[in-house]
């Protein structure tokens, strides 16, 4: 439809709208405020509760699989009664015994005794050593079977006692010669002291002789005490070593620890549930915080610069039942409301076809079905419809069984609906309407398209806009545009660029439709720019205000 020549009032209104839109744009910024709030997070959790539930069930399933494929190991423990040296600190000696039981030598000895084919380091990870008292050493072994755990615990106890006895015997073999050597050295000193004392006794009596003799006797008594202590230690050391070896024995034979498999299964399941729930909540909340996609009517209208005149729920574009027709979704849900709203935006021209373009933003499948429904409804009224599909993939044309570029008759009544599909290489297809902007090259449409348009009553266009090419070519197809936005699928920058491209091309963005809005959204889908225009038009002194006052008078 060729746009009519604008009047002076129309120019004034356009200038007011442009100035208001510019002021509003600079005042609000590129990204509307309030993208992340408690309401936003709550709405995200409500919308994606299925994801949180699926993650929770997945965590439970994973924990169940782990419990079945890798069940908890069986454990058995044994206690060793240790006899320590009574002359040393028992707590310190028990710490040494715990460290001794954890040495690689004990683990290697137990591995050899058990006949296992694994390293001592790996075997050492399967048991623990503790000292409940200053004489009790507790060994706890783990294995895949209860009997194997008992074998390992008994082998560890035997390996510990054997290795400790070897160390004690080695210590005795080293200590006894050392004691004998010390005794020999002190005996030699005693002999020298005795000779010196005999020589001093033979000297004439004097104070000097008496002092020297007294010192020699004192040294002799000290050496006698030292040699007596060494001889006692020499006699006592083997007895202590023997008592430490013989007095160390297994107090309790290895016995399996009754595993509480129900408790372990419950704890494993709870851990899986918590892990899955945490993962699901984390994914949903992080996505809600990091996403810049808009959902609220107010934010979408502010970014788009157009009022949202229709809000519908989610639209099902496909059926799970293969027996249902491909366009069965047209007759159910909110699709009829969308078709009726698009039908209401059609404005009949003076001797020309009523033209309307619908721009989908991230929901081409929904808009394609709506356009097919609108074209079918117009054809049933006896109107000749020209439907132009300017989207990538030509989904709308394919729904009407049209494939390939060109002008084709389609639909149940092939004389009423004609589908026009441009060539894929044509990124800026020119329509049959005169350009609304001088920036569009003065090219003529194809003869077939011009002939069909000359006899058409309705021109419907579905097109997607790309900032690289702009929307100047769309002005050759229509003067009125409706944008269909899906909640949560488009960023503020995308919506804002879409509205600006439409306005810069000289077209009217008559309304916007929001698909899949939240039920908790209480905001209005009004555009601040349009509100500013209304305030300016109704301000005192304006022609619209004067006309309204005269009409009311």
TAUR-V585886 format. One line per field, one symbol per residue. phi: phi as a letter, one per 40 degrees, with the letter a starting at -180 (. if undefined). burial: # if it has 9 or more other ideal C-beta (glycine too) atoms within 8 Angstrom, else .. A space follows every 50 residues. Layout:
phi = ???
burial = ???
This chain:
phi = .cccccccccccccccccccccccccccgcbccgcbaccccccccccbcc cccccccccccccccccccbccccbababbcbcbcccbcccccccccccc ccccccccccccccgcbaccccccccabbabcbcbbbbbbbbacbccccc dccccccccccccccccccccccccccccccccccccccccccccccccc cccccaccccccccccccccccccccccccccccccccccccccccccac cbccbccccccccccccccccccccccccccccccccccccbccbcdccc ccccgacccabbccbccabcccccccbccccbgcccccccccccccbccc gbccbabbbcbgaccccccccccccccccccgccbbbbbbccgfcccccc gbbgchbbcagcbccbbbbbbccccccbccccccdcbcccdcbbcccccc ccccbccbbbbbabbbdcbgbcccccbabbbbbbbccgbbcccccccccc cccccgcbccabbbbgcccccbcccbcdcccccccccccdgccccccccc ccc
burial = #.........####.##..##.##.......#..#....#######.#.. ##############.##.....############.....#..###.##.# ###..######.##.....#..##.##.#.#..##########..#.### ###############.###.##..##..##.##..##.##..##.##..# ........##.##..##.##..##.##..##.##..##.##.###..#.# ...####......##..##.#######.###.###.##.....####### ########.#.#..#...#.......####....#####.###.##..#. ..#########.##.##############...#########..####### .#....##.##....#######......#####.###..#....#...## .##..#.########....#####################.######### ###.###.#.########..#...#########..###...#.###.#.. ...
